Amino acid sequence: MDWLQIFNLTIGTLIDPITMAYILCAVGLSVHFGFTGLLNFGQAAFAAVGAYGMAIGVLTLKLPLLGAMGFGLLCVVMFALVLGIPTLRLRADYLAIVTIAAAEVFRYLMSTVGLSEVTGGSNGLSQFGYEFFTWNPIPQGTYVLGTLQFSANDLWLRIFAISLVIISATLVWLMMRSPWGRVLKGIREDEDAVRSLGKNVFSYKLQSLIIGGLFAGIGGQVFILAMSNVQPSAWVTNFTFTIWTVLLLGGAATIRGPIAGGLVFFVLLILTNEILAGLLNIGLLPFLTLPQIGQIRFVLIGLALMLLVIFRPQGMFGNKKEMRFNG
Amino acid sequence: MTEGVDLNQLRTLRTLRFGLILAALAVFFTALVGVTPANAATASVGTTFHSEDTVAEITVGGTVKNDGKGVEGVKLHVTGPGFDETATTDADGKWSLVVPTKAKYTVAIDLKSLPKGVGLRDPNVTERIADVSVTEKAAVLFPLGKDQRVVQSFSDQLIIRIFAGVNLGLLLAVASIGISLIFGTTGLSNFAHGEMLTFGALVGWLSAVVFGLPLIVAGLISVLATASLGWLQNRVVWRPLRNRRTGVNQMMIVSIGLGIVIRYLLLLAFDGNTKVLSGEYEAVVLGPINTTVTSLWSMILAAVTLIGVALFLTRTRLGKATRAVSDNAPLAAATGIDVERIITIVWVVAGALTGMAGLLYGLQFQASWLTGAQILLLLFAAVTLGGLGTSLGAAVGAMIIGLVVELSSIVLPVDLKYAAALIILILVLLFRPQGVLGKKQRIG
């Protein structure tokens, strides 16, 4: 086994923009589920709406990238309103089914041939990110971090993504220690009690859905800037449930939960992958092939999700008292 | 609400810990910015989680030509393991699609998208196989010529769609009764239910195609296997969780995890290729409807099963006990019904029914490791539409969903037919959350 390569991959994962995109989505989900108790199973759609909004803003509406990002986030707000106004009055498990169904409907709409002039159909869209790299303040060249090497653009993308994670976490931290955040937590603990205090529970839930959705939208935009394309197949329900695993791993009702959860999750994924591949190379796993190792990772993700919810629903850092599934 | 005296202390501590994490990130961040430029060229770090998708682009494509000229705007529907997309030809008649995995894909040409008077040179071949299991590219050609088709009238089309809708509805009904019974008796929205359907289809394929057993024996084996799977997951996962008094929403997320685990274990065991279950493909023509012996038998079998389940639930002691547990478990227990025994029976019956549905689905539409996951939401739509927890309501809901899916393709593009069913699901939840047959008090 090549330990140096494993070490490199691990460090690379810790600052990877894709990791950061998942973390941003998980930060949004922590607002939804961790702090407000909303069972949102359609986080992939919030990310996808933000991402497609940005890509379509650049390519079809010919907006400058910053405007397109804003347009994407506006789309997220609209999506949250359309989804939230009718459904937030429903029972928690109904909300779960509606959000997952809405996410799938959005994905079907993005891949249908009739709309492919705008959405690119199943091939998706690309070449929307040129302007992003013109913002790059870092001089061209190759940069070395320990044993890793980055181009100026790689570095810029990573700095951008990590900054967004730090800003988002700070914002959520500020929001959740405000009176507004305490009302959200109150809704999670006992909706009727909050209602009896004269608070409009529905309005608070809607605000939570919008704000959490916006973080996911930003996450989706980082995701497609890093992938340099946006395809409907990326936003399947597995995307949502990976975010759930990340969040529950770190601790849903905490600020550092999504960040720590994301970093640990992806490092564990890399380590299991490399260790299994290493075992395969020295002939200890005779029944497996290399692509199958990638599939084993998903078995482990599912297993992690099950075991976390059963044995440690509060995650690595959470407080068990703060963990409610409204069940 | 139970936070007490040490609240302030706790908060300071948390703020402190959060500050530390921020500081650590900040240090990391500055370290990153402060790195020195160098010019050595080595491999840079790529995106790691998605690296398997970006190895090499695998494409399926081709050219649609008539009289040597490309035909624009022809739609081609490509399906394969976990893949279902549609491509349209450009001005030169060329089309291509990037596909996710190396496998065999089925390419179907949409006859409606052909220009007037143009048809396939061989009208019987509307589907061809694109094999990219070894190579990265495969081309599929559909030679065109003079249209030899008989144009279908609207009423014929309607009859055909209704027939297909009833067929799909019956399959969904058999599969969704299990979800409904489980929800009714245990409160669990089982997201791992689709995997039982996949399991039934794949075990059927294994017995019938790989081991060459007669179809009836293979069917019995797959029904027994899924019934055992139902029993096993209740025993190993769900009963212990009920004993721990785990909340229903928590169990729902556990079922999602279990679904992912089973799905990828099936992928490991059966690989990603679409499995063709060989049935009796002898054509049967009923008026405008072209169907096969297999489809007719499948519909009859599904209908008989549904009637059997209905009689079981309404006429037998066990069935009545099941409905009693569904209505009010503590009350049922107080009248002497062994609730855990009923729940075990429900899991076994649900497994058997779902496995049968999977086998029938596989016989008619083929099956892969993703089949169950792909129709899971349709099953939820059926159950919700009929009224959560009312088992016969699920059958009614399934028939409606089946018809909606098939009839929607008269007005909507084919690739949106599942979306139509899901929109119906959302609308029902908004306006009549108790479903068509449900009672209002069930929605809490």
Interface residues (C-beta under 8 A of the other chain):
Chain A: N8 L9 G12 T13 I15 D16 P17 I18 T19 L39 P86 T87 L90 R91 A92 D93 Y94 A96 I97 V98 I100 A101 A102 E104 V105 Y108 L109 S111 T112 V113 G114 S116 G121 S122 N123 P139 G141 T142 Y143 V144 L145 L148 Q149 F150 S151 D154 L155 R158 I159 I162 S163 V165 I166 A169 T170 W173 R177 E189 D190 A193 A226 M227 S233 T237 N238 F241 W244 T245 L248 I255 R256 I259 A260 F266 L269 I270 P291 Q292 G294 Q295 I296 F298 V299 I301 G302 L303 A304 L305 M306 L307 V309 I310 P313 K321 F325 N326 G327
Chain B: M1 T2 E3 R11 R17 F18 I21 L22 L25 A26 F28 F29 A31 L32 V33 V35 T36 P37 A38 N39 A40 A41 T42 A43 S44 V45 T47 T48 F49 H50 E52 K75 E85 T86 A87 T88 L97 V98 P100 S189 V237 L241 R244 T246 G247 V248 N249 Q250 M251 M252 I253 V254 I256 G257 L258 G259 I260 V261 R263 Y264 L265 L267 L268 A373 L377 F380 A381 T384 P413 D415 L416 Y418 A419 L422 I423 L425 I426 L429 L430 P433 I443 G444
